[in-house]
């Protein structure tokens, strides 16, 4: 069977675009070999073209457009060669679109469907990132930091020598420091409300459990003032900790983690 010249040109161009955009993807190497179009197939709705559209949108930061293309593959061509890549990139696109809960669910589904795939260390790391990134203030919901510690710890247990090990360890330390700052924030709240016994109890617990945390010196100074019967009354705001997640790079080079 031969194609009309104009259609053969379209087919060749699409193949070149697809191979160029996905070359070097070791996880899915060979997935896009031997692409052909049936005589009755609509070119613009084929999985081959949809994956190209999705990847092109993804590369320029059009994550909503990328998600639409990847989801169409999964809805209409779930058994195509492109479906596995569409699954993973749909999760990535949701992550970079700041839809962290949706992205986490998609990463978990990918892990369940492809437990032996070589991308699984990356997937586990990204699950941790979904948790880590949604923890931004110690005066709000802190479950993201708690979940991040669990998720990154699972990665370290399962793949202790993965390329993500060093960063996962550093992010665990940052998440722990974030939780310690939350404990200290509560102690300062007790001081503000003149519940000094509760504040002292909280500070002693913090120092006993996390003596090397970045907030420990400040906590020790506040504890000493309270035990001396000199609670800060004016300017209490200066005793507040940083409310945002600390930079994980503070622990990036720590070899004793």
C-alpha positions in Angstrom: 0.0 0.0 0.0 1.3 3.5 -0.9 0.4 6.9 0.6 -0.3 10.0 -1.4 2.7 12.2 -1.4 1.2 14.8 1.0 0.2 12.2 3.5 3.6 10.4 3.3 5.3 13.7 4.1 3.0 14.3 7.2 3.7 10.8 8.4 7.5 11.2 8.1 7.5 14.6 9.8 5.4 13.2 12.7 7.8 10.3 13.1 10.8 12.5 13.2 9.2 14.8 15.8 8.3 11.9 18.0 11.7 10.2 17.8 13.5 13.5 18.4 11.4 14.5 21.4 11.6 11.1 23.1 15.1 10.0 22.2 17.3 9.4 25.3 14.4 8.3 27.5 15.9 5.1 28.7 12.8 4.0 30.6 10.7 3.9 27.5 13.5 3.2 24.9 12.1 1.3 21.9 8.5 2.0 22.8 8.0 4.1 19.7 9.7 1.9 17.0 7.8 0.8 13.9 5.0 3.4 14.0 2.5 3.0 11.2 -0.9 4.5 10.5 -3.9 2.5 9.4 -5.7 3.6 6.2 -8.8 4.7 8.1 -7.0 6.2 11.1 -7.3 9.9 11.9 -3.8 11.2 12.2 -4.6 14.0 14.7 -6.2 11.6 17.1 -3.6 8.8 17.0 -1.7 7.9 20.2 1.6 8.6 18.3 0.6 12.2 17.6 -1.1 12.7 21.0 2.1 11.7 22.8 4.0 14.2 20.7 1.5 17.0 21.4 1.6 16.2 25.1 5.4 16.2 25.3 5.7 19.4 23.3 3.2 21.1 25.7 5.0 19.7 28.7 8.4 21.0 27.5 7.1 24.6 27.2 5.3 24.5 30.6 1.8 24.1 29.2 0.9 21.5 31.8 -2.8 21.7 31.4 -2.5 21.1 27.7 -0.1 18.2 28.3 -2.4 16.6 30.8 -5.3 16.7 28.3 -3.2 14.9 25.7 -1.9 12.3 28.1 -5.4 11.6 29.5 -6.8 11.2 26.0 -4.2 8.5 25.4 -5.1 6.7 28.6 -8.9 7.0 27.9 -8.9 6.1 24.2 -5.7 4.0 23.8 -5.0 2.4 27.2 -3.2 -0.6 25.6 -1.1 1.4 23.2 2.7 1.6 23.4 2.4 5.2 24.4 0.2 4.5 27.4 3.0 3.9 30.0 4.8 7.1 29.1 1.4 9.0 29.2 0.8 7.6 32.7 4.1 8.9 34.1 4.1 12.2 32.3 0.5 12.9 33.4 1.7 12.5 37.0 4.7 14.8 36.3 2.5 17.4 34.6 0.1 17.5 37.5 3.1 17.9 39.9 4.5 20.8 38.0 0.9 22.2 37.7 1.0 22.2 41.6 -1.8 19.7 41.8 0.2 17.7 44.3 -2.6 15.4 45.6 -3.6 14.4 42.1 0.0 13.9 41.1 0.7 11.7 44.1 -2.3 9.5 43.3 -1.1 9.1 39.7 2.4 8.2 40.8 1.0 5.6 43.2 -1.1 4.1 40.4 2.0 3.9 38.2 3.8 2.1 40.9 1.0 -0.4 41.4 0.7 -1.1 37.6 4.4 -1.3 36.9 6.2 -2.3 40.1 9.3 -3.6 38.4 9.8 -0.6 36.0 13.1 1.1 36.2 11.4 4.4 36.8 10.1 3.3 40.2 12.9 5.0 42.2 12.0 8.3 40.5 8.3 7.6 41.1 8.9 7.0 44.8 11.0 10.2 45.1 8.2 12.2 43.4 5.6 10.8 45.8 7.8 12.2 48.6 8.1 15.5 46.7 4.3 15.8 46.4 4.1 15.5 50.2 7.1 17.8 50.8 6.0 20.6 48.5 2.6 21.0 50.1 4.1 21.8 53.5 4.8 25.5 53.4 3.8 27.0 56.8 4.2 25.7 60.4 1.0 27.4 61.4 -1.0 25.4 59.0 -1.5 21.7 58.2 1.8 19.9 58.9 0.7 16.4 57.6 2.6 17.0 54.4 5.9 17.1 56.2 5.0 14.0 58.2 4.0 12.2 55.0 7.2 13.4 53.2 9.3 11.8 55.9 7.5 8.5 55.5 7.6 8.6 51.7 11.3 9.5 51.4 12.1 6.9 54.1 10.4 4.2 52.0 12.5 5.2 49.0 15.6 4.9 51.1 14.6 1.5 52.4 13.6 0.1 49.0 16.4 1.7 46.9 19.2 2.8 49.2 21.6 3.5 46.4 19.3 5.3 44.0 20.4 8.6 42.4 17.8 10.3 44.7 19.3 9.0 48.0 21.3 12.1 49.0 18.5 14.6 48.2 15.9 12.4 49.9 18.0 12.3 53.1 18.4 16.1 53.1 14.7 16.6 52.5 13.9 14.3 55.4 16.1 16.5 57.6 14.4 19.6 56.4 10.9 18.1 57.0 12.0 17.1 60.5 13.3 20.6 61.2 10.0 22.0 60.0 8.1 19.8 62.5 10.4 20.9 65.3 9.8 24.5 64.4 6.1 23.7 64.7 6.6 22.4 68.2 8.5 25.6 69.1 5.7 27.7 67.5 3.2 26.0 69.8 5.5 26.8 72.8 5.6 30.5 71.8 1.8 30.4 71.5 1.6 29.2 75.2 3.9 32.1 76.2 1.7 34.6 74.4 -1.4 33.2 76.3 0.6 33.2 79.6 0.4 29.4 79.9 4.0 29.2 81.0 3.9 25.7 82.5 2.7 24.3 79.2 5.4 26.3 77.3 8.1 25.0 79.6 7.0 21.4 79.2 6.9 21.8 75.4 10.3 23.4 75.3 11.9 20.7 77.5 10.4 18.0 75.2 11.7 19.7 72.1 15.2 20.0 73.5 15.3 16.4 74.7 14.1 15.0 71.4 15.8 17.3 69.0 18.9 18.8 70.6 20.6 19.4 67.3 17.8 21.1 65.5 18.3 24.6 64.2 15.8 26.1 66.6 17.4 24.5 69.7 19.5 27.5 70.7 16.4 29.8 70.5 14.3 27.2 72.4 17.0 27.0 75.1 17.1 30.7 75.6 13.4 31.0 75.9 13.3 28.1 78.4 15.9 29.8 80.6 13.8 33.0 80.7 10.7 31.1 81.6 12.4 29.1 84.3 13.9 32.3 85.7 10.4 33.8 86.0 11.1 36.4 83.3 8.8 35.5 80.4 9.1 37.9 77.5 6.0 40.1 77.4 6.8 42.8 74.9 8.4 42.0 71.6 7.4 38.3 71.8 7.3 38.2 68.0 11.1 38.2 67.9 10.9 34.7 69.5 8.9 33.2 66.7 10.6 30.7 64.4 10.7 30.8 60.6 7.3 29.7 59.5 8.2 28.2 56.1 9.8 24.9 55.2 13.6 25.3 55.6 15.8 24.8 52.5 16.8 21.2 52.2 20.2 22.3 50.9 21.2 23.1 54.4 21.6 19.4 54.9 22.7 18.5 51.4 26.3 17.9 52.3 25.7 16.3 55.8 27.4 12.9 55.7 26.1 11.9 59.1 22.5 11.7 58.2 
